[in-house]
């Protein structure tokens, strides 16, 4: 029982730092993703051709990495809520 309590205390101490690192990495991954729509799409411009493209190379890596980091951040937030 003492071992379990010691592990819980370690998780309580380390978890905020893990969440900070995950959130910074998640923001970086989202900001590094390239968009083909440009500023015209924000203001209602017609740019339908750029919305239908296949992700390749670095764009695919950043997309997948942001999904993984988002899931990990969600799991760490849930653990912090439960603990």
VENCOR-V332161 format. One record per residue. RES is the residue in one small letter. SS is DSSP state (hx for helix, st for strand, lp for the rest). PHI is phi as a letter, one per 30 degrees, with the letter a starting at -180 (NA if undefined). PSI is psi in radians with two decimals (999 if undefined). Layout:
BEGIN
res-><RES/RES>
ss-><SS/SS>
phi-><PHI/PHI>
psi-><PSI/PSI>
END
This chain:
BEGIN
res-><x/x/x/x/x/x/x/x/x/x/x/x/x/x/x/x/x/x/x/x/x/x/x/x/x/x/x/x/x/x/x/x/x/x/x/x/x/x/x/x/x/x/x/x/x/x/x/x/x/x/x/x/x/x/x/x/x/x/x/x/x/x/x/x/x/x/x/x/x/x/x/x/x/x/x/x/x/x/x/x/x/x/x>
ss-><lp/hx/hx/hx/hx/hx/hx/hx/hx/hx/hx/hx/hx/hx/hx/hx/hx/hx/hx/hx/hx/hx/hx/hx/hx/hx/hx/hx/hx/hx/hx/hx/lp/lp/lp/lp/lp/lp/lp/lp/lp/lp/lp/lp/lp/lp/lp/lp/hx/hx/hx/lp/lp/lp/lp/lp/lp/hx/hx/hx/hx/hx/hx/hx/hx/hx/hx/hx/hx/hx/hx/hx/hx/hx/hx/hx/hx/hx/hx/hx/hx/hx/lp>
phi-><NA/d/d/d/d/d/d/d/d/d/d/d/d/d/e/d/d/d/d/d/d/d/d/d/d/d/d/d/d/d/d/d/d/d/c/c/d/i/d/d/d/d/c/j/d/d/b/d/d/d/d/c/b/c/d/b/i/d/d/d/d/d/d/d/d/d/d/d/d/d/d/d/d/d/d/d/d/d/d/d/d/d/d>
psi-><-0.63/-0.60/-0.70/-0.73/-0.63/-0.69/-0.65/-0.68/-0.66/-0.73/-0.71/-0.60/-0.63/-0.52/-0.72/-0.66/-0.66/-0.74/-0.65/-0.80/-0.78/-0.71/-0.69/-0.77/-0.66/-0.76/-0.74/-0.78/-0.69/-0.71/-0.47/-0.19/2.38/2.46/2.44/-0.09/-0.54/-2.92/-0.36/-0.57/-0.49/-0.69/0.32/0.31/2.69/1.89/1.10/-0.46/-0.50/-0.24/-0.24/1.28/2.78/2.36/2.35/2.66/-2.26/-0.61/-0.69/-0.69/-0.82/-0.66/-0.86/-0.68/-0.65/-0.60/-0.81/-0.78/-0.64/-0.72/-0.76/-0.69/-0.69/-0.72/-0.74/-0.60/-0.67/-0.71/-0.73/-0.58/-0.70/-0.67/999>
END
